[in-house]
Amino acid sequence: MTTLEEIHDIPVLVCAAEGPSIGSEQDALDLIGNAGYQEARWVVVPAARLSDDFFRLRTRVAGHISQKFAQYRIGLVVLGDITRHTETSPAFGDFVRECNNGRQLWFVQDKEQLAERLQG
C-alpha cells in the first residue's frame, strides 16, 4: 500500500512499511508507474522493504533501481536505519554519502529529515 503525501507542496509517494520486498528493476518500474499516475516527484521506500541485494553494491541492484528512477525523473528516498549495511561495507557508506549530496537518491533516517531535505 502506498499513500500520496504533500511535503512542502511536493507530492511524495510513501510506501508502507509492510509489503513485498523491492529488489528488481521491475519493482522499481511498478513504483515509478504508480508515482507517475499520482504525479509524485519522490518515492519513499522503507529500508526494510528493500532486498538485501540492494545494499550489496557488487550486485548492482541499487544502481539499476536508482537508474530507473533517474530515467523517469522521479527521486527515490530510502527511509530508515541502514547502519548495519554501512558498518559492514565502507563502500556502501561512501555510496550513501555520495547519493545524499545529489538530488536523485537520498538515504534519510525519518520523515522529519526528509522534510528538511525537501525544504532546502
FIVEXTI-863814 format. One record per residue (C-alpha): x, y negated, z; residue number from 1. Coordinates in pm, 1 decimal. Example, Ala and Ser with C-alpha at 12.3 -4.5 7.8 and 13.67 -1.06 7.14 Angstrom:
BEGIN
+----------+----------+----------+-----+
:        u :        v :        w :   k :
+----------+----------+----------+-----+
:   1230.0 :    450.0 :    780.0 :   1 :
:   1367.0 :    106.0 :    714.0 :   2 :
+----------+----------+----------+-----+
# end
This chain:
BEGIN
+----------+----------+----------+-----+
:        u :        v :        w :   k :
+----------+----------+----------+-----+
:      0.0 :      0.0 :      0.0 :   1 :
:    119.6 :   -347.8 :    -79.8 :   2 :
:     -6.5 :   -691.1 :     15.9 :   3 :
:     40.8 :  -1025.3 :   -152.9 :   4 :
:    155.4 :  -1299.6 :     82.4 :   5 :
:    242.5 :  -1663.8 :     28.4 :   6 :
:    565.8 :  -1771.2 :    195.7 :   7 :
:    636.9 :  -2141.3 :    144.2 :   8 :
:    398.9 :  -2133.5 :   -153.4 :   9 :
:    593.2 :  -1848.6 :   -312.6 :  10 :
:    393.6 :  -1534.1 :   -393.3 :  11 :
:    562.3 :  -1232.3 :   -235.1 :  12 :
:    451.0 :   -871.0 :   -274.3 :  13 :
:    518.5 :   -687.2 :     53.5 :  14 :
:    533.7 :   -308.1 :     56.6 :  15 :
:    401.4 :   -126.3 :    360.9 :  16 :
:    645.2 :     47.4 :    592.1 :  17 :
:    469.3 :    377.0 :    524.1 :  18 :
:    468.2 :    531.5 :    183.2 :  19 :
:    668.2 :    733.1 :    -63.6 :  20 :
:   1040.3 :    688.7 :    -95.2 :  21 :
:   1164.2 :    442.5 :   -356.5 :  22 :
:   1471.2 :    570.6 :   -534.5 :  23 :
:   1439.1 :    560.9 :   -910.4 :  24 :
:   1409.3 :    317.3 :  -1196.6 :  25 :
:   1050.1 :    433.9 :  -1245.2 :  26 :
:    971.5 :    349.7 :   -883.3 :  27 :
:   1118.3 :      4.1 :   -947.5 :  28 :
:    911.2 :    -37.0 :  -1264.4 :  29 :
:    595.8 :     56.3 :  -1073.8 :  30 :
:    668.8 :   -215.1 :   -817.0 :  31 :
:    757.0 :   -464.8 :  -1089.1 :  32 :
:    432.1 :   -390.2 :  -1271.3 :  33 :
:    233.7 :   -442.3 :   -953.0 :  34 :
:    422.6 :   -764.0 :   -878.8 :  35 :
:    369.5 :   -892.5 :  -1231.0 :  36 :
:     -1.2 :   -816.3 :  -1216.9 :  37 :
:    -29.0 :  -1013.1 :   -892.6 :  38 :
:    206.3 :  -1287.5 :  -1016.5 :  39 :
:    452.6 :  -1228.8 :   -732.3 :  40 :
:    801.2 :  -1374.1 :   -763.3 :  41 :
:    956.2 :  -1147.3 :   -499.5 :  42 :
:    900.8 :   -788.4 :   -384.8 :  43 :
:    981.9 :   -693.3 :    -25.2 :  44 :
:   1065.8 :   -329.4 :     40.3 :  45 :
:   1128.4 :   -199.4 :    393.2 :  46 :
:   1474.6 :    -43.8 :    410.5 :  47 :
:   1322.6 :    278.9 :    544.0 :  48 :
:   1129.0 :    321.2 :    216.9 :  49 :
:   1445.7 :    327.5 :      5.9 :  50 :
:   1605.2 :    661.8 :    -66.4 :  51 :
:   1942.5 :    728.9 :     93.3 :  52 :
:   2094.7 :    723.2 :   -256.4 :  53 :
:   2011.7 :    352.4 :   -278.6 :  54 :
:   2265.2 :    290.4 :     -1.0 :  55 :
:   2540.6 :    500.6 :   -165.0 :  56 :
:   2698.8 :    284.8 :   -432.2 :  57 :
:   2851.1 :    579.6 :   -616.1 :  58 :
:   2500.2 :    697.4 :   -711.5 :  59 :
:   2434.0 :    361.1 :   -885.2 :  60 :
:   2071.7 :    371.9 :   -770.8 :  61 :
:   2091.6 :     24.5 :   -613.0 :  62 :
:   2243.7 :   -113.5 :   -931.4 :  63 :
:   1983.2 :     43.8 :  -1157.4 :  64 :
:   1693.3 :    -70.3 :   -941.2 :  65 :
:   1822.9 :   -425.0 :   -895.0 :  66 :
:   1893.9 :   -449.3 :  -1269.1 :  67 :
:   1531.3 :   -365.9 :  -1348.2 :  68 :
:   1414.4 :   -642.1 :  -1116.0 :  69 :
:   1662.5 :   -884.0 :  -1275.4 :  70 :
:   1538.2 :   -796.3 :  -1625.4 :  71 :
:   1184.6 :   -890.8 :  -1526.0 :  72 :
:   1298.2 :  -1196.9 :  -1327.6 :  73 :
:   1147.6 :  -1075.3 :  -1002.4 :  74 :
:   1351.8 :  -1089.3 :   -683.4 :  75 :
:   1396.2 :   -787.0 :   -459.8 :  76 :
:   1425.4 :   -807.4 :    -82.1 :  77 :
:   1534.1 :   -515.9 :    135.1 :  78 :
:   1379.3 :   -577.3 :    475.2 :  79 :
:   1509.2 :   -429.0 :    798.0 :  80 :
:   1816.3 :   -294.3 :    969.8 :  81 :
:   2073.2 :   -145.6 :    733.0 :  82 :
:   2358.0 :   -142.8 :    985.6 :  83 :
:   2409.7 :    233.2 :    967.8 :  84 :
:   2476.3 :    200.4 :    594.8 :  85 :
:   2708.4 :    -99.2 :    616.5 :  86 :
:   2903.6 :     52.8 :    905.8 :  87 :
:   2967.8 :    378.4 :    721.8 :  88 :
:   3052.1 :    213.1 :    388.8 :  89 :
:   3262.0 :   -102.1 :    379.2 :  90 :
:   3197.6 :   -116.8 :      4.3 :  91 :
:   2823.3 :   -126.7 :     65.9 :  92 :
:   2875.9 :   -401.3 :    323.5 :  93 :
:   3063.2 :   -600.8 :     58.0 :  94 :
:   2777.3 :   -537.3 :   -186.5 :  95 :
:   2525.1 :   -669.6 :     67.6 :  96 :
:   2727.6 :   -985.6 :    130.6 :  97 :
:   2765.4 :  -1046.2 :   -242.3 :  98 :
:   2393.9 :   -993.6 :   -306.2 :  99 :
:   2296.6 :  -1226.0 :    -22.2 : 100 :
:   2496.1 :  -1504.3 :   -188.8 : 101 :
:   2285.4 :  -1468.2 :   -503.6 : 102 :
:   1921.8 :  -1523.7 :   -598.7 : 103 :
:   1815.1 :  -1177.0 :   -711.9 : 104 :
:   1863.0 :   -919.3 :   -435.3 : 105 :
:   1861.9 :  -1003.7 :    -65.7 : 106 :
:   1902.6 :   -795.4 :    245.3 : 107 :
:   1724.4 :   -952.9 :    543.7 : 108 :
:   1650.3 :   -838.4 :    897.6 : 109 :
:   1292.4 :   -965.5 :    922.9 : 110 :
:   1026.9 :  -1183.0 :    762.0 : 111 :
:   1146.7 :  -1488.6 :    953.9 : 112 :
:   1487.0 :  -1459.2 :    789.5 : 113 :
:   1316.8 :  -1415.8 :    453.4 : 114 :
:   1108.6 :  -1727.7 :    511.6 : 115 :
:   1426.3 :  -1922.9 :    587.4 : 116 :
:   1587.9 :  -1799.4 :    265.9 : 117 :
:   1284.2 :  -1883.8 :     56.6 : 118 :
:   1259.4 :  -2230.8 :    207.1 : 119 :
:   1616.1 :  -2320.6 :    108.3 : 120 :
+----------+----------+----------+-----+
# end
